[in-house]
Amino acid sequence: MNMRHILTGSAALVIGALALSGCSGDSGGGDSGGDVTLTVWQNSTTGDGVAYWEDAAAAFEEANPGVTVEIQSIQNEDMDGKLQTALNSGDAPDVFMARGGGKLADVVKAGQVMDLTDKISSDAESAMSSSLSAFTYDGKLYGMPLSVLPEGLFYSQDLFDEAGVTDTPGTIDELVDVNDELKSAGIDPIAVGAKDAWPAAHWYYNFALRECSQDVMNEAADSRSFDDECWLRAGEDLQDFADTEPFNQGYLTTAAQQGAGSSAGLLANHQAAMELMGAWEPGVVASLTPDEQPLADLSWFAFPEISGGDGTPGAMMGGADGYSCYVDAPAECVDFLNFLASKDQQEAYATAFQTLPASQDAQGVVSDPALLSVLDAYNDAPYVVLWLDTLYGQNVGNALNVAVVDMLAGSGTPQSIVDAVNDAAMRG
């Protein structure tokens, strides 16, 4: 398998093959001397994910006497707010989760994250290759990717079979037809955790991906404003689609990933047939099945195409989960990131989280059929665009996500989505 595509982002972010000519392959600035404690904030709260981090910490401590790694689990939906508060107070964790794009750019501009450009190992640079670009700003590297997360619709093959659905939809019109077949069989078609806002907003992101050209999306990444008509059309597309009632009952108050009643839980327990999510979905769903085992009938197809849009067919939304060092973290922080990037650790990470590793050296460990389908589409995609709330930064991203939910709740319009983003961009 060859992950040869690069996550697309702001023009201020490096797009293209990463050239870290200054990488020395040395650790970050020499030993701190004496005993060192590294605090790590990660977003896994249960099961194999937590076990991975505990095992990785123990292995790193054994290989680095005098270093203690303290793992702290932060609920995913709480991570951005808590981290920003910690960074602003000057009491941030040494190692923290990062997702690139405008959010990372804002942290870089605030001087809160360590420049890793001359510090990561040559082995990590080679293995991570193009995925490093998602964590590069103005030619400098600020994070180590651990997984790449292209998005699409995960679905239950058993529920499709029960409803008599024989083909996965390639267009939105075909998706509406599939939804009608599922509803006729008494099955909720699509689960959405709109209580957490971002899962509902991802539907807007994908309609924007189909309506807007790559150039328009990149230009918006710099301006952080929605001036092209395609942004309005994306909202109109989503409103029209929502009017066909494709989502689970009560989706506006449904959480995303917390428990059996969440949107991921509905898919895990065959209470809904589909969910739009990134490549972390198999691991989340597995943690919510009755026996906490992978969902045997989980499958995947790409977000359907639309007619008349400016986006290139086959383009994908996606993201990358990675980790950064606080600007004042000890040098051992970089050693820990290089350790996480090793082939063994990347294989263990991908297995624990049932996701796609960022390291090309570790891709052979992927065996889940749904993830293999994701990987095929990813390798064929003409380009991949970073999640819009990540690409455009926290302030604009939050305004976008809330405006999408407001429209779905009936208290907003497609135009109010555009207005909310432009107002947030003006406020900075």
C-alpha positions as CSV (number, residue, x, y, z in Angstrom):
1,M,0.0,0.0,0.0
2,N,1.2,3.4,-0.8
3,M,-0.2,6.6,0.8
4,R,1.0,8.9,-1.9
5,H,-1.5,11.8,-1.5
6,I,-1.0,14.7,0.7
7,L,-3.6,16.4,2.9
8,T,-4.4,19.7,1.4
9,G,-4.5,22.8,3.5
10,S,-3.9,26.5,3.7
11,A,-1.5,28.0,1.2
12,A,0.5,28.9,4.3
13,L,0.9,25.2,5.0
14,V,3.3,23.2,2.9
15,I,1.5,21.5,0.1
16,G,3.6,19.0,-1.7
17,A,6.5,16.8,-0.8
18,L,8.0,17.8,2.4
19,A,11.7,18.7,2.2
20,L,13.2,18.8,5.6
21,S,16.7,19.4,4.4
22,G,17.8,20.6,7.8
23,C,16.8,17.4,9.6
24,S,19.7,16.2,11.6
25,G,18.2,12.9,12.9
26,D,19.2,13.9,16.4
27,S,17.0,14.2,19.4
28,G,15.7,17.6,20.5
29,G,18.4,19.7,22.0
30,G,20.2,17.1,24.1
31,D,19.3,15.5,27.4
32,S,17.6,17.5,30.1
33,G,19.8,15.9,32.8
34,G,18.4,14.2,35.8
35,D,14.9,12.7,36.1
36,V,12.3,14.0,33.7
37,T,8.5,13.7,33.7
38,L,6.6,14.0,30.4
39,T,2.9,14.7,30.6
40,V,0.8,13.5,27.6
41,W,-2.7,14.5,26.7
42,Q,-4.4,12.0,24.3
43,N,-8.1,11.5,23.4
44,S,-8.7,7.8,24.1
45,T,-10.7,7.1,27.2
46,T,-11.4,3.4,27.1
47,G,-10.3,0.0,25.9
48,D,-7.4,-0.8,23.5
49,G,-6.7,2.9,22.9
50,V,-5.9,3.6,26.5
51,A,-4.0,0.3,26.7
52,Y,-1.8,1.4,23.7
53,W,-0.8,4.6,25.4
54,E,0.0,2.9,28.7
55,D,2.1,0.2,27.0
56,A,3.9,2.9,24.9
57,A,4.7,4.9,28.0
58,A,6.1,1.8,29.8
59,A,8.2,0.8,26.8
60,F,9.6,4.3,26.5
61,E,10.4,4.5,30.2
62,E,12.2,1.2,30.0
63,A,14.3,2.4,27.1
64,N,15.0,5.8,28.7
65,P,15.8,5.4,32.4
66,G,15.0,8.5,34.4
67,V,12.1,9.5,32.2
68,T,8.5,9.1,33.5
69,V,5.6,9.4,31.0
70,E,2.2,10.4,32.6
71,I,-0.7,9.6,30.2
72,Q,-3.8,11.7,30.7
73,S,-7.0,10.8,28.8
74,I,-9.1,13.7,27.6
75,Q,-12.6,13.2,26.0
76,N,-12.2,14.0,22.3
77,E,-15.0,16.7,22.4
78,D,-13.3,18.4,25.4
79,M,-9.8,18.4,24.0
80,D,-9.7,21.6,22.0
81,G,-11.1,23.8,24.8
82,K,-9.1,22.3,27.6
83,L,-5.9,22.4,25.6
84,Q,-6.3,26.0,24.6
85,T,-7.0,27.0,28.2
86,A,-3.8,25.1,29.3
87,L,-1.7,26.7,26.5
88,N,-2.9,30.2,27.3
89,S,-2.2,29.7,31.0
90,G,1.3,28.5,30.4
91,D,0.6,25.2,32.1
92,A,0.3,23.0,29.0
93,P,1.1,19.3,28.8
94,D,4.5,18.5,27.3
95,V,3.0,16.3,24.6
96,F,-0.4,17.1,23.2
97,M,-2.7,16.0,20.4
98,A,-2.7,18.1,17.2
99,R,-4.5,18.0,13.9
100,G,-2.7,20.5,11.7
101,G,-4.4,23.2,9.7
102,G,-5.4,26.6,11.0
103,K,-5.7,25.3,14.5
104,L,-2.0,24.4,14.6
105,A,-1.1,27.7,12.7
106,D,-2.8,29.7,15.5
107,V,-0.8,27.8,18.2
108,V,2.4,28.4,16.2
109,K,1.7,32.1,15.9
110,A,1.1,32.3,19.6
111,G,4.6,30.8,20.2
112,Q,3.1,27.8,22.1
113,V,4.5,24.8,20.2
114,M,8.0,23.5,19.6
115,D,9.6,23.7,16.2
116,L,10.6,20.1,15.3
117,T,12.1,20.9,12.0
118,D,15.7,20.0,12.9
119,K,14.8,17.5,15.6
120,I,12.9,14.5,14.3
121,S,14.8,11.5,13.3
122,S,15.7,10.6,9.7
123,D,13.8,7.3,10.2
124,A,10.6,9.2,11.2
125,E,11.0,11.7,8.3
126,S,11.3,8.9,5.8
127,A,8.5,6.8,7.2
128,M,6.0,9.6,7.6
129,S,6.9,11.2,4.2
130,S,4.1,13.3,2.8
131,S,1.8,13.1,5.9
132,L,4.3,15.5,7.6
133,S,2.9,18.3,5.4
134,A,-0.3,18.4,7.5
135,F,1.8,19.6,10.5
136,T,4.1,22.0,8.5
137,Y,3.6,25.8,8.7
138,D,5.8,28.3,6.9
139,G,8.3,25.5,6.0
140,K,8.7,24.3,9.6
141,L,7.5,21.2,11.2
142,Y,5.4,21.3,14.4
143,G,3.9,17.9,14.9
144,M,4.4,14.1,14.3
145,P,1.5,12.4,12.5
146,L,0.4,9.1,13.9
147,S,-2.6,8.3,11.7
148,V,-4.3,9.6,8.5
149,L,-8.1,9.7,8.5
150,P,-9.9,10.0,5.2
151,E,-13.7,10.2,5.5
152,G,-16.6,8.5,4.0
153,L,-19.8,6.6,4.9
154,F,-19.3,3.5,7.1
155,Y,-22.3,1.2,6.9
156,S,-23.8,-2.1,8.1
157,Q,-23.8,-4.6,5.2
158,D,-26.3,-6.7,7.2
159,L,-28.8,-3.8,7.4
160,F,-28.3,-3.0,3.7
161,D,-29.1,-6.7,3.0
162,E,-32.1,-6.7,5.2
163,A,-33.5,-3.7,3.4
164,G,-32.7,-5.2,0.0
165,V,-30.1,-2.6,-0.9
166,T,-27.8,-4.2,-3.4
167,D,-25.5,-1.4,-4.5
168,T,-23.7,1.4,-2.6
169,P,-24.8,4.9,-3.8
170,G,-22.4,6.8,-6.1
171,T,-24.5,10.0,-6.1
172,I,-26.6,11.9,-3.6
173,D,-29.7,11.1,-5.5
174,E,-28.9,7.4,-5.2
175,L,-28.2,7.9,-1.5
176,V,-31.7,9.3,-1.1
177,D,-33.1,6.2,-2.8
178,V,-31.1,4.0,-0.5
179,N,-32.4,5.9,2.5
180,D,-35.9,5.4,1.3
181,E,-35.4,1.6,1.0
182,L,-33.9,1.5,4.6
183,K,-36.8,3.5,6.0
184,S,-39.3,1.2,4.3
185,A,-37.7,-1.6,6.1
186,G,-38.0,0.2,9.4
187,I,-34.3,1.1,9.7
188,D,-32.9,4.6,10.5
189,P,-30.7,5.3,7.5
190,I,-27.9,7.6,8.9
191,A,-26.8,8.2,12.4
192,V,-25.5,11.8,13.2
193,G,-24.2,13.0,16.6
194,A,-25.3,16.6,16.1
195,K,-25.2,17.3,19.8
196,D,-21.4,17.6,19.4
197,A,-21.9,19.8,16.3
198,W,-18.9,18.6,14.3
199,P,-20.4,15.3,13.1
200,A,-23.3,17.3,11.5
201,A,-20.9,20.0,10.2
202,H,-19.0,17.2,8.4
203,W,-22.0,16.8,6.1
204,Y,-21.6,20.5,5.1
205,Y,-17.9,20.0,4.6
206,N,-18.5,17.2,2.2
207,F,-21.1,19.1,0.2
208,A,-18.6,22.0,0.1
209,L,-16.0,19.6,-1.2
210,R,-18.3,18.6,-4.1
211,E,-19.5,22.2,-4.8
212,C,-16.2,24.1,-4.4
213,S,-13.0,23.8,-6.5
214,Q,-9.7,23.0,-4.8
215,D,-8.5,26.5,-5.5
216,V,-11.5,28.1,-3.8
217,M,-11.0,25.9,-0.7
218,N,-7.3,26.8,-0.5
219,E,-8.0,30.5,-1.0
220,A,-10.6,30.3,1.8
221,A,-7.9,28.7,4.0
222,D,-5.9,31.9,3.7
223,S,-8.8,34.4,3.9
224,R,-10.9,32.3,6.3
225,S,-13.9,33.7,4.6
226,F,-16.6,32.2,2.4
227,D,-16.8,34.6,-0.6
228,D,-17.5,32.2,-3.4
229,E,-21.1,31.2,-4.3
230,C,-20.2,27.5,-3.8
231,W,-20.3,27.9,0.0
232,L,-23.9,28.9,-0.2
233,R,-24.7,26.1,-2.6
234,A,-23.2,23.6,-0.2
235,G,-25.6,24.8,2.5
236,E,-28.5,24.6,0.1
237,D,-27.5,21.0,-0.8
238,L,-27.4,20.0,2.8
239,Q,-30.7,21.6,3.6
240,D,-32.3,19.8,0.6
241,F,-30.8,16.5,1.7
242,A,-31.9,17.0,5.4
243,D,-35.5,17.7,4.1
244,T,-35.6,14.0,2.9
245,E,-35.3,13.0,6.6
246,P,-32.2,10.8,6.3
247,F,-31.0,11.0,9.9
248,N,-31.8,9.1,13.0
249,Q,-34.7,10.2,15.2
250,G,-33.5,12.8,17.7
251,Y,-30.2,13.3,15.9
252,L,-29.9,16.9,17.1
253,T,-29.5,15.7,20.7
254,T,-27.5,12.6,19.9
255,A,-23.9,12.5,21.1
256,A,-21.2,11.3,18.7
257,Q,-19.1,8.7,20.4
258,Q,-20.1,8.4,24.0
259,G,-22.0,5.2,24.7
260,A,-24.5,2.9,23.0
261,G,-27.0,5.7,22.4
262,S,-24.4,7.8,20.5
263,S,-24.3,7.9,16.7
264,A,-21.4,5.5,16.6
265,G,-23.2,3.3,19.1
266,L,-26.4,3.2,16.9
267,L,-24.3,1.9,14.0
268,A,-22.4,-0.5,16.4
269,N,-25.7,-1.9,17.6
270,H,-27.5,-2.1,14.3
271,Q,-29.9,0.7,15.3
272,A,-28.9,2.8,12.2
273,A,-27.4,1.8,8.9
274,M,-24.7,4.4,8.2
275,E,-22.5,7.1,9.7
276,L,-20.3,9.7,8.0
277,M,-16.9,9.5,9.8
278,G,-13.2,9.4,9.3
279,A,-11.0,6.3,9.4
280,W,-11.1,6.1,13.2
281,E,-14.6,4.8,12.9
282,P,-13.9,1.0,13.1
283,G,-12.1,1.4,16.4
284,V,-14.8,3.6,17.9
285,V,-17.6,1.3,16.7
286,A,-15.8,-1.8,18.0
287,S,-15.7,-0.2,21.5
288,L,-19.4,0.2,21.4
289,T,-20.6,-3.2,20.2
290,P,-22.2,-5.5,22.9
291,D,-19.1,-7.7,23.0
292,E,-16.7,-4.8,22.4
293,Q,-15.4,-6.6,19.3
294,P,-15.1,-5.2,15.7
295,L,-18.4,-5.0,13.9
296,A,-18.2,-7.9,11.5
297,D,-20.4,-6.4,8.7
298,L,-18.9,-2.9,8.8
299,S,-18.2,-1.7,5.3
300,W,-17.5,1.7,3.6
301,F,-18.2,3.8,0.5
302,A,-17.0,7.3,-0.5
303,F,-19.1,10.4,0.0
304,P,-21.4,10.5,-3.1
305,E,-20.9,12.8,-6.0
306,I,-23.3,15.6,-7.0
307,S,-24.2,17.1,-10.4
308,G,-22.7,20.5,-11.5
309,G,-20.3,21.0,-8.6
310,D,-16.8,22.5,-9.1
311,G,-15.0,19.9,-7.0
312,T,-13.0,17.2,-8.7
313,P,-14.8,13.8,-8.5
314,G,-13.1,11.5,-6.1
315,A,-11.7,14.2,-3.8
316,M,-11.9,13.4,-0.1
317,M,-12.3,15.1,3.2
318,G,-9.7,13.9,5.7
319,G,-7.5,14.7,8.6
320,A,-4.4,13.5,10.4
321,D,-4.0,12.8,14.1
322,G,-0.6,13.7,15.5
323,Y,1.2,15.0,18.5
324,S,3.2,18.2,19.2
325,C,5.5,19.3,21.9
326,Y,4.8,22.3,24.1
327,V,7.3,25.1,23.4
328,D,8.9,24.7,26.8
329,A,8.8,20.9,27.0
330,P,12.0,19.0,27.8
331,A,14.1,17.6,25.0
332,E,12.9,14.1,25.8
333,C,9.5,15.1,24.3
334,V,11.1,14.9,20.8
335,D,12.6,11.5,21.7
336,F,9.1,10.3,22.6
337,L,7.6,11.5,19.3
338,N,10.4,9.7,17.4
339,F,9.7,6.6,19.4
340,L,6.0,6.8,18.6
341,A,6.9,7.1,14.9
342,S,8.8,3.8,14.9
343,K,7.4,0.9,12.8
344,D,6.6,-1.2,15.8
345,Q,4.8,1.6,17.6
346,Q,2.9,2.6,14.4
347,E,1.8,-1.0,13.9
348,A,0.6,-1.2,17.5
349,Y,-1.2,2.2,17.2
350,A,-3.0,1.2,14.0
351,T,-4.0,-2.1,15.6
352,A,-5.2,-0.6,18.9
353,F,-7.2,2.1,17.2
354,Q,-8.2,0.1,14.1
355,T,-7.1,3.0,11.9
356,L,-4.6,3.8,9.2
357,P,-1.1,4.5,10.4
358,A,0.8,7.6,9.1
359,S,4.0,5.6,8.6
360,Q,4.3,4.0,5.2
361,D,6.4,1.3,6.8
362,A,3.5,0.2,9.0
363,Q,0.7,0.1,6.4
364,G,1.0,-3.6,5.9
365,V,-0.7,-4.1,9.3
366,V,-4.0,-2.9,8.0
367,S,-6.4,-5.8,7.4
368,D,-9.9,-4.5,8.2
369,P,-12.0,-4.7,5.0
370,A,-13.6,-1.3,5.5
371,L,-10.2,0.4,6.1
372,L,-8.8,-1.3,3.0
373,S,-11.6,0.3,1.0
374,V,-10.8,3.7,2.6
375,L,-7.2,3.2,1.7
376,D,-8.0,2.3,-1.9
377,A,-10.1,5.5,-2.3
378,Y,-7.4,7.6,-0.6
379,N,-4.7,6.3,-3.0
380,D,-7.0,7.2,-6.0
381,A,-8.2,10.6,-4.7
382,P,-7.0,13.6,-6.7
383,Y,-6.6,15.6,-3.5
384,V,-7.6,15.4,0.1
385,V,-8.9,18.5,2.0
386,L,-8.4,18.9,5.8
387,W,-11.5,19.1,7.9
388,L,-12.8,22.7,7.5
389,D,-13.0,23.4,11.3
390,T,-9.3,22.4,11.5
391,L,-8.3,24.0,8.2
392,Y,-9.8,27.4,9.1
393,G,-8.8,27.5,12.8
394,Q,-10.8,27.2,16.0
395,N,-12.7,30.5,16.0
396,V,-14.0,30.2,12.4
397,G,-14.4,26.5,12.7
398,N,-16.5,26.7,15.8
399,A,-18.7,29.4,14.1
400,L,-19.1,27.2,11.1
401,N,-20.0,24.1,13.1
402,V,-22.6,25.9,15.2
403,A,-24.2,27.6,12.1
404,V,-24.6,24.2,10.4
405,V,-26.4,22.8,13.4
406,D,-28.6,25.9,13.7
407,M,-29.7,25.4,10.1
408,L,-30.5,21.8,10.6
409,A,-32.5,22.7,13.8
410,G,-34.5,25.2,11.7
411,S,-33.1,28.4,13.3
412,G,-30.7,29.2,10.5
413,T,-30.3,29.2,6.7
414,P,-27.6,28.3,4.2
415,Q,-26.9,32.1,4.0
416,S,-26.5,32.3,7.8
417,I,-23.7,29.6,7.5
418,V,-21.8,31.9,5.1
419,D,-22.5,35.0,7.3
420,A,-21.4,33.3,10.5
421,V,-18.1,32.2,8.9
422,N,-17.4,35.7,7.4
423,D,-18.3,37.4,10.7
424,A,-15.9,35.1,12.6
425,A,-13.2,35.7,10.0
426,M,-13.6,39.5,10.5
427,R,-13.3,39.2,14.2
428,G,-10.1,37.2,13.8
